[in-house]
Amino acid sequence: MLKGFCVVTACLLFCLGVGGPTAAADRPKCHRLTLICDDQSNSPGSTKRVDPAKTVKGRACTTEGRTIPCSGPNGNWVDQYECYMRIASEQPAPPPGKKEGDWYECTWLPGAVPGFTSQTLWLDQPPTVDPAQLARDLLARIQLQRVGIGITPEPGKTGLLGLPTYLWVANPGARTMGPISDSESAGGVTVTLTARVSKVVWNLGDGTTITCAGAGTPYRDEFGARPSPTCGHVYKHPSTSLPGGAYHVTATAVWDVAWTGGGQNGVIPFEVTSETSIRMSEAQALN
C-alpha cells in the first residue's frame, strides 16, 4: 500500500484534496494501483469446493483484511482508491489545465477516513472495467444452487447388498443443472455468460467414484432390481462398521461457465458439492 505520495495523476489530485478536505490529517491515503477486485478462495472464480451444506455465495472484494461487496448504492468498489465510486451528479468546472474527464464521488467505508464519508475527485478517464471481473460478478449474482441428491435406498432406510443403487439429481433446473444465461453491463462493457453442468461426480464412500453426464434416472418401483440406465452403483460391503453405520456420499456438480464481452472471452471454473449418507446391510432391506 502506498503511503504519503502519489504515482498517478488522478491519485495526485486526490491526495492534494481537489474537491475535498485539504488538511494533511484529513486527506485519504493513496492505495493499491490495481482496479480489479480480489477473489476469495470460496468464490465462483476459484476451483476450491464450497461448503456442501450451503448455497454458493457471491465473490467479495477485500480491504484491510475485510471482505466487502464489489458494488453497492454508492457505485462499484475501486481498489485503487479503496472506495465505492460513481460519476458525480454535479459537474463543476474542470481543474486548471484539464479538459477531458469527469468528477467522481468516492465514498469510503464507515470510519475509513475519520470525520469524512466521501471525496469528490477528477479522473481523466473512467475507472477501468475488467470484463473477466464483470463476468465473475455476474456469476455471483445468478446464484447457482447445489443439487439435491436422489439415491436408493432413501435416507433413513437400509439397502440390501447386491441390489442396484440409483443416483440422480432430485431438483434439476436452470440453477442446479443449467443451461442458464444472463448479461451485465458496466462502464460501456457488456458481458454475456452461459453456464451448464458438464458432469456430476459421485463419491460413494466405499472408495468408488462415478462420473455421470447428466442428472441421472430417478428410481421407480417398476424398475425392480434392474440397474440404473444412466447413473448407478452396487455396494458390495455393509456399512455397519463405518462411523455412524453409513456410507458418506457426495455429489459434485461441475459447471462449464463461459463468458464473452469487451472483446474478450473466458471460462470460470466452478463446482458445488452436496452430501448425504446411506446404510447398506447383508440383511433384508428394512422399511
Backbone hydrogen bonds, N-H to C=O, Kabsch-Sander energy under -0.5 kcal/mol:
donor,donor_aa,acceptor,acceptor_aa,energy
12,L,8,V,-2.4
13,L,9,T,-2.3
14,F,10,A,-2.0
15,C,11,C,-2.7
16,L,12,L,-1.8
17,G,13,L,-0.5
17,G,14,F,-1.0
18,V,13,L,-2.3
20,G,17,G,-2.1
26,D,23,A,-1.2
27,R,23,A,-1.2
31,H,80,Q,-1.0
43,S,40,Q,-2.1
46,S,43,S,-2.0
50,V,271,E,-0.5
54,K,51,D,-1.9
56,V,144,L,-0.6
61,C,68,I,-2.8
63,T,66,R,-2.1
66,R,63,T,-2.3
68,I,61,C,-2.9
72,G,75,G,-2.0
75,G,72,G,-1.9
76,N,85,M,-1.5
77,W,70,C,-2.4
78,V,83,C,-2.7
79,D,77,W,-0.6
81,Y,78,V,-1.0
82,E,78,V,-1.3
83,C,78,V,-1.1
84,Y,107,T,-2.8
85,M,76,N,-2.8
86,R,105,E,-1.6
88,A,103,W,-2.3
98,K,95,P,-2.2
102,D,123,L,-2.0
104,Y,121,L,-3.5
105,E,86,R,-3.2
106,C,104,Y,-0.6
106,C,119,Q,-3.3
107,T,84,Y,-3.0
107,T,105,E,-0.6
108,W,106,C,-0.6
108,W,117,T,-1.9
112,A,109,L,-2.4
113,V,116,F,-0.5
116,F,113,V,-2.4
119,Q,106,C,-2.0
120,T,19,G,-0.8
121,L,104,Y,-2.5
121,L,119,Q,-0.5
123,L,102,D,-2.6
130,D,128,T,-0.6
134,L,130,D,-2.5
135,A,131,P,-2.2
136,R,132,A,-1.9
137,D,133,Q,-2.5
138,L,134,L,-2.2
139,L,135,A,-2.3
140,A,136,R,-2.1
141,R,137,D,-1.9
142,I,138,L,-2.1
143,Q,139,L,-1.2
145,Q,175,R,-3.2
150,G,148,G,-0.5
150,G,168,W,-3.2
152,T,166,Y,-1.4
157,K,154,E,-2.3
158,T,286,L,-0.7
159,G,279,R,-3.0
161,L,281,S,-2.2
162,G,235,Y,-1.6
163,L,160,L,-1.8
165,T,233,H,-3.9
166,Y,164,P,-0.6
167,L,231,C,-2.1
168,W,150,G,-2.4
169,V,215,A,-3.0
170,A,148,G,-3.1
170,A,168,W,-0.6
171,N,148,G,-0.5
176,T,173,G,-0.6
177,M,173,G,-2.8
178,G,173,G,-1.5
180,I,195,A,-2.0
182,D,193,L,-2.0
184,E,191,V,-2.1
186,A,189,V,-2.4
189,V,186,A,-2.1
191,V,184,E,-2.9
192,T,260,T,-2.8
193,L,182,D,-3.0
194,T,258,A,-2.8
195,A,180,I,-2.7
196,R,256,D,-1.7
197,V,177,M,-2.8
198,S,254,V,-2.7
199,K,254,V,-1.2
200,V,212,C,-2.7
201,V,252,T,-2.7
202,W,200,V,-0.6
202,W,210,I,-3.6
203,N,201,V,-0.5
203,N,250,T,-2.4
204,L,202,W,-0.6
204,L,208,T,-2.6
210,I,202,W,-2.7
212,C,200,V,-2.7
212,C,210,I,-0.5
217,T,167,L,-0.6
223,F,220,R,-2.2
224,G,221,D,-1.4
226,R,223,F,-2.2
233,H,165,T,-2.0
235,Y,163,L,-0.5
239,S,280,M,-2.4
242,L,239,S,-1.7
245,G,242,L,-2.7
246,A,243,P,-0.9
247,Y,278,I,-3.2
249,V,247,Y,-0.6
249,V,276,T,-2.8
250,T,203,N,-2.0
251,A,274,S,-2.3
252,T,201,V,-2.8
253,A,251,A,-0.6
253,A,272,V,-2.7
254,V,199,K,-2.7
254,V,252,T,-0.6
255,W,253,A,-0.6
255,W,270,F,-2.6
256,D,196,R,-3.5
257,V,255,W,-0.7
258,A,194,T,-2.5
258,A,256,D,-0.6
259,W,266,G,-2.5
260,T,192,T,-2.0
261,G,264,Q,-2.7
262,G,190,T,-0.6
264,Q,261,G,-1.8
266,G,259,W,-2.1
268,I,257,V,-2.6
270,F,255,W,-0.6
272,V,253,A,-1.8
274,S,251,A,-2.5
276,T,249,V,-2.7
278,I,247,Y,-1.8
279,R,157,K,-0.8
281,S,159,G,-2.7
286,L,158,T,-0.6
